[in-house]
Amino acid sequence: MQPLGPSAVQPDSIDVWVVSHGGVASNALCDHMEAQGIRTRPENYGLICHRQHPGEKIGKPILVIHGDYLDAIRSMDRRKFLTANASKMCLGINAPEIPLSRFLQSFPDDPVGFKMFLESFKQANEDGIDNVAFLRYPYSNQEALEAFNKLGVEINLEGFALRDRKKKYSPRSKDVKQILEIYSDFEFKE
């Protein structure tokens, strides 16, 4: 079991910090990068892959994968990661035992933390704290290469392809239905 955190990014243990809000195949891309020797998964990867930018320099290129928000919520819910990822994005800790109803109560406009998470990286980029590139899911390999180029990261995407999203979704709880409604019109401008 992972510690509660919060946990800091350890720049010496990564070449690129790949973050996402979850449900957008960031693990598939990290697998591909790791196979090429590009370090993306430090020991505490599970604690930092969905956390906000800390507001101080990390000093490594940062790739933020986001998009397809409603299906991402459904995907995280189906895989039982929604509350864990919400606790990481909203609170910076791994606390999957916190019920979604508490996030709805505490963060009524952003219960999963998408807005806080994405704005933290946008602000870090605008303030020149770190080199941040945004990659909107679903993306083509060409779009990914453009993001990596912006970061100054050389990568070979030959053999990499996003797979089709699984559409088998289980019945939704009333909390998840409410969360989907809250984000129904959400759009992030990079």
Secondary structure, 3 states (H helix, E strand, C coil): CCCCCCCCCCHHHCCCEEEECCCCCHHHHHHHHHHCCCCCCCCCHHHHCCCCCCCCCCCCCEEEEECCHHHHHHHHHHCCCHHHHHHHHHHCCCCCCCCHHHHHHHCCCCCCCHHHHHHHHHHHHHCCCCCEEEEECCCCHHHHHHHHHHHCCCCCCCCCCCCCCCCCCCCCCHHHHHHHHHCCCCCCCC
